[in-house]
């Protein structure tokens, strides 16, 4: 039976990631300044629309992930290596060390170059012309709620034992990876507050995993059955939790993660 008791104090942030373009390469970060009620800045700031959805960049709103190119259905995205230069606004995409396309996402020509690439590369998987979308301050997250995703590395290790194979934690495309918690203890933190660096976050939801986690983030092979393995062993397909930032502050790799005491009513 997995341990779902509240996690102990001896835990820390092992790594921090954001994903500038939904479905593309993660960007490691040494530190991040979190704002209350927001996702990581720049996380899923762009997405590739898979057929027209009526997205309005002046009034951005949530759309489900199936409306975009994404790993659950378009695993070949994992074979691409993208780099977004925030200072210049340039996105470059390569494969096997060779650059395939680059474009300034602030310019019409740059966005068109990226869109032509996806139109040619994913022609058989598109429901209409692909369009690179962005909305000021908007995150194309898998959920409508503005949250930070957290993975317990001990839970990934427990999953490896179930599968009998190495499981790259990046399959879960989380923002914060925590070391030091017992496996599955994150599920005992629902509605609890985490103090990390100068920020405070409230755990609000378990993350139900989808077929995107079956895709190897390096080879792009759909080579595991993670949701099914979780369901067979634990009776659910959850791994990781979402948290809302309730107090702004900077989180740095190596920061201690403290679970605040619950308030007695």
C-alpha positions in Angstrom: 0.0 0.0 0.0 1.6 3.4 -1.0 2.4 5.9 1.7 0.0 8.8 1.4 0.9 10.4 4.7 2.0 14.1 4.6 5.5 14.4 3.3 8.4 15.1 5.8 10.4 18.3 5.9 13.7 16.8 4.5 12.9 17.5 0.8 14.3 19.9 -1.8 13.9 21.1 -5.3 16.1 18.9 -7.5 15.2 20.6 -10.8 13.0 23.3 -12.4 11.6 23.3 -15.9 9.4 25.3 -18.1 8.2 24.5 -21.6 8.1 27.6 -23.8 6.2 25.8 -26.6 3.6 23.2 -25.7 4.7 19.7 -26.7 8.3 20.8 -27.4 11.6 20.8 -25.5 11.8 21.5 -21.8 14.0 24.4 -20.6 15.9 23.8 -17.3 16.0 26.8 -15.0 18.3 27.5 -12.1 15.7 29.6 -10.4 12.2 31.1 -11.2 10.3 34.0 -9.8 6.7 32.9 -9.1 3.8 35.2 -9.0 0.6 34.6 -7.0 -2.1 33.0 -9.0 0.1 32.4 -12.1 2.0 29.6 -13.8 5.7 29.7 -14.2 6.5 32.7 -16.4 6.8 31.7 -20.0 5.6 28.2 -19.4 3.5 26.9 -22.4 3.5 30.5 -23.7 3.1 29.2 -27.2 1.2 26.3 -28.8 0.7 24.9 -32.3 -3.0 24.9 -33.2 -4.1 21.7 -34.8 -6.9 23.1 -37.0 -8.8 26.4 -36.2 -10.3 26.7 -32.7 -11.1 30.4 -32.6 -8.4 31.4 -30.2 -8.4 35.2 -29.5 -4.9 36.4 -28.4 -6.5 39.6 -27.1 -8.8 37.6 -24.8 -7.0 34.2 -24.4 -8.9 31.4 -22.8 -8.4 27.7 -22.0 -8.8 25.0 -24.7 -8.2 21.3 -24.1 -4.9 19.9 -25.2 -6.4 17.8 -28.0 -6.8 21.1 -29.9 -3.1 21.4 -30.3 -0.1 19.3 -31.5 0.9 17.4 -28.3 2.7 14.3 -27.2 -0.4 12.3 -26.3 -1.2 11.9 -30.0 1.8 13.4 -31.8 4.8 11.6 -30.3 7.1 12.6 -33.1 7.3 16.0 -31.4 9.7 14.4 -28.9 12.3 13.8 -31.6 12.6 17.6 -32.2 14.9 19.7 -30.2 13.6 23.3 -29.8 15.2 26.3 -28.3 13.4 29.6 -27.6 15.6 32.6 -27.0 13.5 34.9 -24.8 15.8 37.9 -25.4 15.4 37.8 -29.3 12.0 36.0 -29.6 13.6 33.4 -31.9 12.5 29.8 -31.9 14.8 27.3 -33.5 13.9 23.6 -34.1 16.4 20.9 -34.9 16.6 17.1 -35.2 19.6 14.9 -34.9 21.8 17.9 -34.6 20.7 19.6 -37.8 18.6 22.8 -37.6 15.3 22.4 -39.5 13.8 25.9 -39.1 14.0 29.1 -37.1 11.8 32.1 -36.8 11.2 35.2 -34.8 7.9 34.6 -33.1 7.3 38.3 -32.8 7.2 38.7 -36.5 4.6 37.5 -39.0 7.3 36.1 -41.3 9.0 34.2 -38.4 5.7 32.7 -37.3 4.9 31.7 -40.9 8.2 29.9 -41.2 7.5 27.8 -38.1 3.9 27.1 -39.3 5.2 25.9 -42.7 7.5 23.5 -41.0 4.7 21.9 -39.0 2.4 21.9 -42.0 4.9 19.8 -43.9 6.3 17.7 -41.0 2.9 16.7 -39.5 0.7 16.8 -42.6 -0.9 13.4 -41.9 -1.7 14.4 -38.3 -3.3 17.8 -38.9 -7.0 18.7 -38.9 -6.3 22.0 -40.6 -3.5 24.5 -41.2 -1.3 24.7 -38.1 -1.0 28.1 -36.5 1.5 29.3 -33.8 -0.6 30.8 -31.0 0.3 33.1 -28.2 -1.6 35.3 -25.8 -0.1 37.9 -23.5 0.5 36.2 -20.2 -1.5 33.1 -21.3 -0.3 29.6 -20.6 -1.5 26.7 -22.8 -1.6 24.4 -19.9 -3.4 21.0 -19.8 -5.8 22.5 -17.2 -7.7 25.7 -17.0 -6.5 26.5 -13.5 -3.3 28.5 -13.3 -1.0 26.0 -11.5 2.5 24.7 -11.1 3.1 21.0 -11.6 5.1 19.0 -9.1 6.6 15.5 -9.4 8.0 13.4 -6.5 11.1 11.7 -7.8 10.6 8.8 -5.3 7.2 8.1 -6.9 9.0 7.9 -10.3 11.5 5.4 -8.7 8.6 3.3 -7.4 7.1 3.3 -10.9 10.4 2.1 -12.3 10.1 -0.9 -9.9 6.6 -1.7 -11.1 7.7 -1.5 -14.8 11.1 -3.0 -14.4 12.7 -0.3 -16.5 14.2 3.1 -16.2 11.6 5.9 -16.4 12.9 9.3 -17.4 11.2 11.9 -15.0 10.9 14.3 -18.0 8.2 12.0 -19.3 6.0 13.9 -16.8 6.9 17.4 -18.1 6.6 18.9 -14.6 7.8 22.3 -13.4 9.2 21.3 -10.1 10.9 18.0 -9.3 11.2 17.2 -5.6 13.6 14.8 -4.0 13.3 13.5 -0.4 9.6 12.7 -0.1 8.6 9.1 0.3 7.0 7.6 -2.8 3.4 8.7 -3.3 3.3 10.9 -0.1 2.5 13.9 -2.3 -1.1 12.6 -2.4 -1.3 13.3 1.3 -0.6 16.9 0.8 -3.9 17.9 -0.7 -4.9 21.4 0.5 -1.6 21.7 2.4 0.8 24.7 1.9 4.4 24.3 0.7 7.0 26.9 1.6 9.7 26.8 -1.1 12.3 29.6 -1.2 10.4 32.8 -0.9 7.2 31.4 -2.3 4.2 29.6 -0.9 2.1 27.1 -2.9 -1.1 25.3 -2.0 -1.5 21.8 -3.3 -4.9 21.6 -5.1 -5.1 18.6 -7.4 -3.6 15.2 -8.2 -2.4 14.9 -11.8 -4.1 12.1 -13.9 -1.6 10.9 -16.4 -2.3 10.4 -20.1 -0.6 8.5 -22.9 1.9 11.4 -23.3 3.9 9.8 -20.5 4.3 6.6 -22.6 6.6 8.6 -25.1 10.3 8.5 -24.5 11.4 12.2 -24.4 14.7 11.4 -26.1 13.9 8.7 -28.7 10.2 9.7 -29.3 9.4 5.9 -29.1 6.0 5.1 -27.5 7.6 2.4 -25.4 5.9 2.2 -22.0 2.3 2.0 -20.6 2.5 4.3 -17.7 -1.2 5.1 -17.0 -2.1 1.4 -17.4 0.8 0.4 -15.0 -0.4 2.9 -12.4 -4.0 1.7 -12.8 -3.0 -1.9 -12.4 -0.8 -1.4 -9.4 -2.5 1.5 -7.5 -6.0 1.6 -8.8 -5.6 5.0 -10.4 -3.5 6.7 -13.0 -2.2 9.6 -10.9 1.4 10.7 -10.6 2.3 14.2 -9.3 0.2 17.1 -8.0 -0.8 20.6 -9.1 -0.2 23.6 -6.8 -1.4 27.2 -6.9 1.1 29.9 -6.0 -0.5 31.8 -3.1 2.5 34.0 -2.2 5.0 35.3 -4.7 8.7 34.6 -4.4 11.7 33.1 -6.0 12.3 29.3 -6.0 15.8 28.1 -6.6 17.2 24.7 -7.4 18.2 23.2 -4.1 15.7 25.0 -2.0 14.2 23.1 0.9 10.5 22.2 0.5 8.7 22.7 3.8 5.1 21.5 4.4 3.4 24.0 6.7 1.4 22.7 9.6 -2.4 22.4 8.9 -4.5 25.1 10.7 -6.7 23.6 13.3 -10.3 24.9 13.2 
